[in-house]
Structure formats: C-alpha cells, structure tokens
C-alpha cells in the first residue's frame, strides 16, 4: 500500500534527512577534481577557466563570443538597473496566486548580470546580482502550489544555485543565508519527488525527474554536500523514474547511431527541454570530475542527435512508447513521433555539441547543423532555413537567454547564452567550424533493425554501420573516449500536496 504525505501549501518546507549514499563515480578522467574529493568552485555550468576564456575571447573580438555577448547585453534582464521583487511565498500550480514568474525573472536577471560581470569586470552588474540574491534569501519563507511546485523547485532551484556559485566570495553576498533557502525550501521537494512511492513510477515525463536531479546536484555543489551530489549521480544510473538514463532514452537504434527520447511522442518542446536538463546535469558533473556524458556508450549523444535530427526536418525511426498513466495505472501508448513544436528554438545545443564534438572528438552532424543554423543565439531560423535551403524552416527564435525565446515559463527553462558560454576551440582557428551535413533522411522506421528497449541492466551496443553505407547518422569520431498530464505520482489536493513515496526502486523497469 502506497505511503502518502500531505504538506500544507502554506507551510515552510524543511529538509528531511540524509540523501542517498555515495556511489562509484568517474569512469574517465575529467578536467576538474577526482571523484570524492573537494568540490571545485566555481564548478557548475561554468568553471573559472570557462569564465576566463569568455572574457579573453570577448576582449579579443572573437566573432562567436562577441555575437553571443551582444545577445546577452541586449537582454533587458541583464541591465544593472534591474531591481528585485522578492516574495515570502512563491507558488506554481494549485489555487494560490501564480507569482512564480517574479522568481524566474529575478533569477535570470541575477544570472545575466553575474555573467556580464565575469566577462567585463564591471562591478555594477555584480552588485545587481548580489542584491537580487540577498533580497530573496532575506525574504523567502517557502514554496507552494499544486503538482507543478515540483517544477518550481527543480528548474528554479538549479538555476538559482548556479547564480550563487558565480557570486561566491563577492563582497556583501550572504552565501550562508542563500544556501539555507535552497536547502530548506527547494531540496526537500526535489528529494521527495524522486523518492516517491507509487506503482506508476513512470507516469511523470522525464523533465520532471531531470529538473529535480539538476537542482539536487547544484545545491550539493553550492553547499559542498557530497551526499546530495551523489544522490543525483545514483539516480542518473539507477533511478526508477523517467529521469534516469535508461528510462529517459528507452530505445537505441544501433544501426543508425540514434536513440529515442522519452518525450518524443509527446511533443518536441519538452523533448528539447529534456536534452537541456540532461545536458545541464552532465556538464555540472563533468566540472566536478564525474563523466556522465559517456555513460552507456555515450547514449546521451545519440539522443541529442535523434532530437536534433527530427527538429531539423529529417526522418527518424520511432518505436511505440508505452507507459502506465494516471492514478489507476492505465496503459497508454504513443504510436507515432509528435510534430508538436517541431523546429522550435531552444538554447540547449551548444553545450552538448561542444562537449562531444570538441572535447571528445565525436561526430555530431545533426547537432552541429542545429548549432550552425541557430548561431548566433537569437537568429531568425526561418530566414536561416530559407537562405541555406534547409529541409525545414525552423520556427521562431533560436537559442538565447531568459526572455529571448518566449515570454512565459517555457522561455525561462534554460539559462541560455550557449554561444558565449560553451563555444570552444578545436584548433588554433576559432573562426570556423565545419559540421557534416546529414543525409536527406534517415532510414524509414520499418527499415531500422535492432531497436532495443533500454534498462539499467541492458546497455546499448555500439553502432557499427558506417555513415557512408547509410548506417550511423551520428558516427563516433576517432577521438572518442571509451569509457504530465494526469494527477498521479504527485497530486494537487484541496489544502495540500500529496506526494507518493517510492517503495522499491529495483522492481520498476523502463516505462
């Protein structure tokens, strides 16, 4: 029988005990710290080396960096004149006043100002970022809402933690008080959601788990709390929900080097959101010496290529996705890939492209084309698609920061500015990147063999077919390093929030 907890929407959320135990971590040496050692700071989405690279490149006038920086400085949230509007209670979902937009705009203003400070040294921007953080840490008394409070705690938890990491050590920044609000109000919701007990563990889409995982990891780094950091690493490898690697990427097509994303039959906006969240987790882990990018034969790379390829307008294979949905565990099927939101711009591609293609020397032809079409961030992809004769005229604006690619919450799901933050040198010449052009289409779904459901116990096989032979559409380069809809799971109730706690992680397979 499921165990339930009811938490008042007007009650402060408190931390509830120890996180999961430590697990074995890095399989491949990474640039920062050894597994189990002291945390590197700054060490979330940006390291000190990253920040110094951005500053030097902008000062030197390197085209991509200056284009990315121009996009940042044009954003109204990045102005040092921004003033915070802290709230005592922030709510998303349920019957409360929906004031969470105030929070995410202030978070993005703080992040953008912090980034401008790191690039230019202008302390007016640092002062603004500091004052936003201090205003919220001195005012916030809890988070509230219906089921979507999970998204509030996850998305804005990891984003705010990243701001705190950038501001660490800045005069007047109250780090201890800032850590307290994340530990006391955000982390408990993150932890309880991942630790839910329900027969329908796979009901929630991957991005629900992933944002909770990203928040826990970021809070762990900010607070030098190894147990919290390891909690996310453990869930990435072994979690029962759809945020674990095996469940977020349920099918791998070995013959073409692609892997189906869990939300592909739902819509493309959430598929890209998932790519962004998993990329965030992998990058933060990498910067702390833990290589999640390479897990299970770099399966995440194949999923990036799959989502990018379909959103460029090309065909991809698709396997009917089945899961148990809602409080009554109704078996639900998605028989075709969704065209909803196809070709949207989301700021998720630069980070994964530069990791796999530049750090690892692995081919990323589809992701590379997505990056090329959307650079610099904010370019009109409709015009770009027409000019380059692309297979699809991608809609709207491409990658940017909060406020650049949508006025509502979806436009603030990513911190953005990847052209500035994640562009890297492959060689001495930083002015040109050549990416292979994908074939006109992938093999039709019926022509693709070897689609295998993935679980933590069944890793994908390496693709062996060559691109020239119509095989791997995301072929590994020579430099590879081996290595919501219904109300189940979390339900909004009158006067409270019901969380279902997971009983047995091991008994739940892939949804």
N, C-alpha and C positions, 0 to 999 in steps of 0.2 A: 504494500500500500504506500502511495506517494506521501512523502513528508512535505508539509506546506508551512510557509512562513508568511505572516501578514505584517507589513511595515507601513506605518502611517505616512501619508504623503506630506505631513507637516512635522514629521519627527526627524531630527538630525540623524543621519546615517553614521554609524560608528564602525570602526574596524572590528573584525570578528575572528581573531586567531591567526595562526600561522599559515603560511602558504605551503604549496606542495614542496616536497623535499627536493634536494639537489639531484640533478641527473648528469650523465656524461654529456659533455658539450662539444667543443670544436673538433671536427674531423680534419680540417685543413687550416694551416697557419694563416692568420689574418693580420692586418697591419697594426692592430692596437695592443690588446693585452691578452695574456694567456688565460685560459678558462679557469675560473675560480679565484683569479687574482683581484687586485683592487680595480675599481671602475676607472676608466679614462674619462676625464672631463675637459672640455665638452665632448660628449660621446653619444649623442642620439642620432638625429639626422645629419648633423654636421660636426666634424672634428675640428680641432684647431688648424690642422693642415688644410682642410676644406675652406675654412674661413680666410686663411691667408692666401690661398690660391685665388678665391673670388676677388679679394681686394687687389692683389697684384695684377690680375688679368684686366680688371676694370680700369685700373690706373694706366696700364699699358695700352688700352684701347682695343683689346682683342674683340673682334666683331661679335661673336656669340654672347660673350659675357656682357658687353656693353648693351646689346639688344635686350638681354634678359634684365639687366639692371634698369634700363629705361622703362621697361614694363613695370618694374617694382616702383620706381619713383613716380610714375603716372597714376598709381592707385591712390585713391583718396584716403584709404586706411593707413597708408604709410607716412602720412604727414605728421610732423612733430606737434602740430596744433590739436591732434585728436585728444579728446577728454573722455575718461571712462565713466560708465554709468553702472556701478556695482549694485547688485541686488542681494537681499538677505536670503531669499529662496528663489531658485531657478527651476522652472517646470517645463517639461516637454511631454505631451500626451495627457490624457485624463481630463478632468474638469477644471483644472487650475488655469489661471491666466498664462497664456503661452508666451513667456518672456525669454525663452532661450536664445532668440535671435540677438538680444542685447549681449549675451555672453559670447556667442561665437564671433560677433563683430569686434568686440573688445579684444578677444584672443588674437584674431587676425591682425588687428591694429598693433597689438603688442609685438607679435612676431615680425611683422613687416618693418616696424621701427627698429627692432633689435637687429634685424638683418642689415638694414641701412647703416646702422651704427658700426656693425662689424666690417662692412665694406669700406666706409668712408672715414670712420673715426669721429664723426660728428656727435658730440655728447647730447645735443638736444634730442636726438632720436632715442638714445639710451635712457635719458631722463623720462621720456614719454612711456617707453616700455616698462621701466621700473615703476612708474606711478600707476599704470594700469594694474600691474601685478599686485602691488601693495594695496590698492583700493579694494580689489576683490578679496584678497586674503584677510583684510580687516573688516569685511562686511558679510561675506557669505556664511550662512548658518545651515545650509542643507540643500539637497536637490530633490525634486519631486516630480510627480506626473503619473501617467498610466504606463503601459508596457514600454513606450518609447523612451522612458527615462534611462533604459539600458543604453540606447544610442547616445543620449546626452552624456552619460558617464564615460562611455567609451571614446567617442570621437573627440569631445572637448577635453577629456582627461589627458589623452596622449598629446593633443596639440598644446594645451597649457603647460604641460610638463616640459615640452620642447622649448617653450619660451623661457621658463625658469632656468633651464640648462644654459641657455645663451646668456642669461643675466647673472649667473652665478658669480659672486665676487664683486659685482658692481656696487659702488658706494651708495648706501641707503636702501639697497634691495634687501627685504626681510625674507631670506631664504627659508628659515625655520618655520615661520608662520605660513609661507606659501606651501611648503611641504605638508604642513598639517591639514590644510583644506583638501589636498589631493588624497592623503591617506585616510582622512576621516569621512569624507563625503563621496569621493569618486571610487576609490579602490574597493570598498565593501560591495558596491553594486556590481563592479566588474567581476569580483571573485564569486559572488553568489550566483551570478548568471552562468558562469562557466561550470559551477559546481551543482547546477540544478539537477533534480532527480525526477525523471519522467520517462514513461515508456515511449514517448515521441521525441526523443532527444534530437532527431534530425529535422524537426519541424522548422526551426529557425534557419533562415538563409545564412550563408557563410559570412556576410559582412557584419552580422550581429556578434558572432563569436570573435571575429577578427578585430573589431574595434575595441572589444573588451580586452583581448590579448595585447593589443598595442598599448592600451592605457596602463595595464599592469606592468608591462616591460618598461615603459617610460617612467612610471612612478618609481619602479625599482632602481633604475639608474639615477634618477634625481635624488633619491633618498639613500643611495649606497646600500640598498637592500637586496642582497644576492638571492634570498628565497623568493622574492617577488619576480625578479628577472627569470629565475629558473622555472617559476610557475608557468610562464608563457612558453619557454623553450620546451618544457614537458608536454604542454597541451598541443603545441605545434606538431610534435611527433606522435602523441598518444591520445589526444583528446577525442571524446566520443561525439562531439558536435561537429557542425559543418565547417568550423574554422580550422580544424586540423588539416594537415597537408593531404592525407589520404581521402578525406571527405570533401574538401574544397575542390579537389581535382579528381573526380570519380572515374574518368576513363582516359587512358593513354592510347594514342594511335601510333604504334611503334613504326609502321611503315612510312609515315609521313612526318614524324617528329613533332606532332602536335598533341595537346592534351585538353580535354573538355573542361571548362569551368563550371562549377556547381550551379550558378545562376544564369547560365546561357539560355535556358528555356524560359526564363522569367523575363528579362529584358537586358539590354546592353549597357544602360547607365549603371545598373547595380553590378554587372559583371566587371565593368571598368573600375567601379568603386572598390570591388574586392581585390583587383590587381593592385590598386594603390595601397590598400591596407596591408596586404601581404608583403608588398614591397617595402612599406614602412617598417614592418616588423623585421624583415630580413636585413635592412640597412642598419637599423639600430643594433641588432645582434652582431652584425659584421664589425661595426665600430667598437664593439666590446670583445672582439676576438672569437666570436661564435659564428660559424658559417652555416646558416640555414638556407642560403641561396642554392647550395649544392646538394641539398637533401634529396635522396631517392633519385639519383642520376639527374640532378638539376631539373626535376619535374616542373618546378615553377616557371622555368624558362619556356618550356613547351606550352604551358598555359598562357603565358604572355603572348607568345607567337600566335596561338589559337584565337584569342580575343582580338588582338591587333589585326590579324588577317581578315576575320569576318567583318570587322568595323571599317576596313579599307574597301570592302565591297566584294571580296573574293569568297568563294565557297569553302566550307569546312565540313568535315564529317560530323555527324551528330548521332548519339545513341540515346534512345528514350530514357528519360530520367524519372525514377520512381522513388517516392518517399511517403512516409506516414504523416498525415497532416491534421492539425487541429486537436482539440481535447479528446476526440474519440478515435484518434489514430486512423483516419480514413486514408486508404491507399490512393495516392494521387500521381498522375503521370503527366509528363510534358513530352510530347511525341516529336516536336519539331523545335529547332532553334528559333528564338524570338527575334523579330526585326524591330521590336520596340526600342527606340532610342539609338538605332544603328547609326554609327558615324558621328556620334556626339564628341565634342571635345572635352577631355578630362585631363588634368595635369598629373598623369601617373606614369608617363612613358620614359622620360629622360632618365630617371633613377635606375630603372631595370635595364634599359638599353646600355647605359654606360657601365653598369656592373658586368653584365655578361659579355658584351662585345669588346670593352676596353680593358677591364681588369682581368677578364678570363680568356679573352681571345676566342670567344664562341660566336658562331654566326647567329645573327638576329635579323634576318632580312625583312620580315613583316613589321616588327617593332621599329626597325631602322627606317622603314618607309613612313611609318606613322610619325616618328620623330621629325623626319625631313619635311613632311607636309605641314607640321604644326609649329615649326620653328620660324621666327622667334615666337615665344609664347604670346597668344592673343591674335595670331594671324588669322585672317578670314579663310577658313578651309574650303568654303565653297569656291571662292575665287582661285585658291591654290589648286584645287582639284581640276577646275576647268583649264587653267593655264598649263598644267602638266599632263592633261589627258588621263587623269586617274580613273580607275574603274568605278569610282563612286565619288559623288560630290558630297563630302562630309559636311554636316550641318553645323551652323553656329560658330562660336569661337573655340579655338583650341586651348591648349594649356595656358594657364595664368595663375594668379593667386586669388584669395578670397575676395569676392566682389567683381572679378573679371569674367567669370563664366557662368553667372546666374545669380539673381538677387535673393533667392531663398536658400534653405538649408543645404540643398544639394550643391550649391555653388561654394560652400564653405567646408565640404567634407575633406578637402585636401589643403594643406598649407601652400603648396604650389611653388612657382618660380624655379622649376627644374632646370631651365636653360642656364640660369645664373648659378644654381647651387650644385648641379650634378654633371655638367659638361666636364670632360676630362681629356687630357692629351693621350693620343695613341702613339704619336711620334712627335718630333720637334715641331711639325707644321700643325697649328691649331686652327687653321682656316678652312680645312676641307675634310669631310668625312664621306667616304663612298660606301653606300649600302647596296647589297644585291637587290635587284628588282624581282619581286615574287612572280611566279608564273601566273598566267591569266586566271587560273582557278585551280583549286585543289581537286584531287580525285573525288568523284561523287561518293556520297556516304556508302552506297552499296558496293563500291569498288575497293573500299578500305577494309583490310582484314586485320585481325589482331587487336581489336578494341577490347581492353580488359578492364573489368571493374577493379578499383584500387582500394586496398585496405592497408592498415599499418603493417600487416604481415605479408603483403604481396607487392613488392616494389615493381616499378615498371622496368621493362627491358630497354636496353639502349637501342635506338633506331640504327638499322644497318643499311637501308637503301640509300643510294646517293641521290642528290638533287638532280643531277643530270639525267638520271634514269627515271625521273618522276617520283622520286622517293621522298626523303626527308626534306620538308619545306622549311625546317629550322635547323639545318645541319650543324653539327658540332665542329667548330674550327680546331685547328691543330694545337691551339694553346689551352685546351680545356684542362681544368684541374679536376682530377678524379674525386674523387672524394668519397516578407512576413505578411503573413496575410491574416490568418485566423488567430484565435486567442489561446494558444497552447504554449506550454513552457513557462511563459510569464504572462499573466493575465491581469488586466486592469479591473478592479472591483470597486464598488461604491465604498469610499472611505479608506481605500488602501491598495496595496500592491501585493499580489500573491506570487510568490516565487516557488517553483518546484525544484527540489534539490535532487541532483543525480545520485542514484544508488550505486550502480555498478558500471563503471566505465567500460570494462572489458567486454560486457555482454552485448554492447551496441555496435553493429557494423556500420558500413557506409550506407547512407540513405539513398 
